[in-house]
Amino acid sequence: MLGVCGGYQLLGHSYTLGSEEIPGVGLLDVRTVREDGPRLIGNVAIEVELNDRAPAAERRVLAGFENHGGRTHLGPGQAALGRVLKGHGNDGRSGVEGARSAATIGTYLHGPLLPKNAWFADWLIARALGVEERALAPLEDTLEREAHLSACRAAGLAGP
């Protein structure tokens, strides 16, 4: 399951807005609070390691756009989706973005996430089918690679 922005927030335990607390479904050990201060807006890039046994060379970059007012805090055992390279991430301070637990992923990267990160779309499809990525027939994705590179450059990275 992939939750983006508000969907991410509601995959957690709650979203607190002033004195009102909106319950989430609790699939991720996160809580989001709308704090005073500016919205976290801009191009963002994060480094992810989707295979827990992958060597550092297999870390990949997800790039997108974030626009959220909530500050999402991970519970003590909750893994982040990735490490912020550029942008704000979950709260503008922790250096992490999103959350991942088993087959559930939450992220603030929209703008749009999957077309700008075709490799991630492939990973999600392979995971949903229960196969290795290499089992998927390769597609011509030159435009998608260019969209990814453009999103990385927009976030301030020279390239992934």
C-alpha positions as CSV (number, residue, x, y, z in Angstrom):
1,M,0.0,0.0,0.0
2,L,1.3,3.4,-0.9
3,G,0.0,6.5,0.8
4,V,1.0,10.0,-0.4
5,C,0.7,13.2,1.6
6,G,-2.7,13.1,3.4
7,G,-2.9,9.4,2.6
8,Y,0.5,9.0,4.4
9,Q,-0.7,10.9,7.4
10,L,-3.8,8.7,7.7
11,L,-1.8,5.5,7.5
12,G,-0.4,6.5,10.9
13,H,-2.0,6.7,14.3
14,S,-3.3,10.3,14.1
15,Y,-3.3,13.8,12.7
16,T,-3.5,16.5,15.3
17,L,-4.8,19.9,14.3
18,G,-5.0,22.3,17.2
19,S,-7.2,20.6,19.8
20,E,-8.7,18.1,17.3
21,E,-7.2,14.7,16.7
22,I,-8.2,12.8,13.6
23,P,-7.6,9.1,14.0
24,G,-5.6,7.2,11.4
25,V,-5.6,3.5,10.6
26,G,-2.3,2.7,12.4
27,L,-0.5,0.8,9.7
28,L,2.5,2.9,10.3
29,D,3.9,4.0,13.7
30,V,3.7,7.7,12.9
31,R,1.9,10.7,14.3
32,T,1.4,13.9,12.5
33,V,0.9,17.3,14.1
34,R,0.0,20.6,12.4
35,E,2.4,23.0,14.0
36,D,2.7,26.7,13.7
37,G,5.1,27.7,11.0
38,P,5.3,27.6,7.3
39,R,4.2,24.8,5.1
40,L,7.1,22.6,3.9
41,I,7.0,23.2,0.2
42,G,9.5,22.5,-2.6
43,N,11.4,20.1,-4.7
44,V,12.8,17.1,-2.7
45,A,15.1,14.2,-3.2
46,I,15.7,11.3,-0.8
47,E,18.0,8.3,-0.8
48,V,16.2,5.0,-0.3
49,E,17.3,1.5,0.3
50,L,14.3,-0.7,-0.5
51,N,16.1,-4.0,-0.2
52,D,17.2,-4.2,3.5
53,R,20.1,-6.4,2.5
54,A,21.3,-4.2,-0.3
55,P,24.8,-2.8,-0.3
56,A,25.2,1.0,-0.3
57,A,25.7,0.9,-4.1
58,E,22.1,-0.2,-4.5
59,R,20.7,2.8,-2.8
60,R,18.5,4.9,-5.1
61,V,17.1,8.4,-5.3
62,L,13.4,9.3,-5.2
63,A,12.6,12.8,-6.4
64,G,9.4,14.7,-6.2
65,F,7.7,17.8,-4.8
66,E,6.5,18.2,-1.2
67,N,3.7,20.5,0.0
68,H,2.5,19.8,3.6
69,G,1.8,21.6,6.8
70,G,2.0,18.6,9.1
71,R,5.1,17.5,10.9
72,T,5.2,13.7,10.9
73,H,7.1,12.0,13.7
74,L,8.2,8.4,13.6
75,G,7.7,6.0,16.5
76,P,10.8,4.5,18.0
77,G,10.8,1.3,15.9
78,Q,9.4,2.8,12.7
79,A,11.8,2.8,9.7
80,A,11.9,5.9,7.5
81,L,11.4,5.5,3.7
82,G,14.6,7.4,3.1
83,R,17.2,10.0,4.1
84,V,16.6,13.6,2.9
85,L,19.2,14.8,0.4
86,K,17.4,18.0,-0.5
87,G,14.1,19.4,0.8
88,H,12.3,19.2,4.1
89,G,11.1,15.6,4.6
90,N,8.8,14.6,7.4
91,D,9.3,17.5,9.7
92,G,12.0,19.8,8.3
93,R,14.4,18.8,11.1
94,S,14.9,15.0,11.4
95,G,16.6,14.4,8.0
96,V,14.2,11.6,7.1
97,E,11.3,11.3,4.8
98,G,8.3,9.0,4.8
99,A,7.9,5.7,6.5
100,R,8.0,2.0,5.5
101,S,6.7,-1.1,7.2
102,A,6.3,-4.4,5.5
103,A,4.1,-3.7,2.5
104,T,3.1,-0.2,3.6
105,I,4.8,2.9,2.4
106,G,4.0,6.5,3.3
107,T,5.6,9.6,1.7
108,Y,5.2,13.3,1.2
109,L,6.8,13.0,-2.3
110,H,4.1,13.8,-4.8
111,G,4.4,16.0,-7.9
112,P,3.9,13.2,-9.4
113,L,5.9,10.4,-7.6
114,L,5.5,7.4,-10.0
115,P,6.1,9.1,-13.4
116,K,9.2,10.9,-12.0
117,N,10.5,7.6,-10.5
118,A,9.7,4.8,-13.0
119,W,12.2,2.5,-11.2
120,F,10.1,2.9,-8.1
121,A,6.9,2.1,-10.0
122,D,8.6,-1.0,-11.3
123,W,9.7,-2.0,-7.7
124,L,6.1,-1.5,-6.5
125,I,4.7,-3.7,-9.3
126,A,7.2,-6.4,-8.7
127,R,6.5,-6.4,-5.0
128,A,2.8,-6.5,-5.5
129,L,3.2,-9.5,-7.9
130,G,5.7,-11.2,-5.5
131,V,8.4,-11.4,-8.1
132,E,11.9,-10.0,-8.5
133,E,12.2,-6.8,-10.5
134,R,14.3,-8.5,-13.1
135,A,11.3,-10.9,-13.8
136,L,9.4,-7.9,-15.3
137,A,9.7,-7.4,-19.1
138,P,11.8,-4.3,-19.6
139,L,10.0,-1.3,-21.1
140,E,11.4,1.6,-23.1
141,D,11.6,4.4,-20.4
142,T,13.9,7.0,-21.8
143,L,11.3,9.8,-21.1
144,E,10.8,8.5,-17.6
145,R,14.5,8.5,-16.9
146,E,14.7,12.1,-18.2
147,A,11.8,13.1,-16.0
148,H,13.6,11.5,-13.0
149,L,16.8,13.4,-13.8
150,S,14.9,16.6,-14.3
151,A,13.2,16.1,-10.9
152,C,16.6,15.5,-9.3
153,R,18.1,18.6,-10.9
154,A,15.0,20.6,-9.7
155,A,15.7,19.5,-6.2
156,G,19.3,20.6,-6.5
157,L,21.1,17.3,-7.2
158,A,23.5,17.0,-10.1
159,G,22.2,13.5,-10.7
160,P,21.3,10.4,-8.8
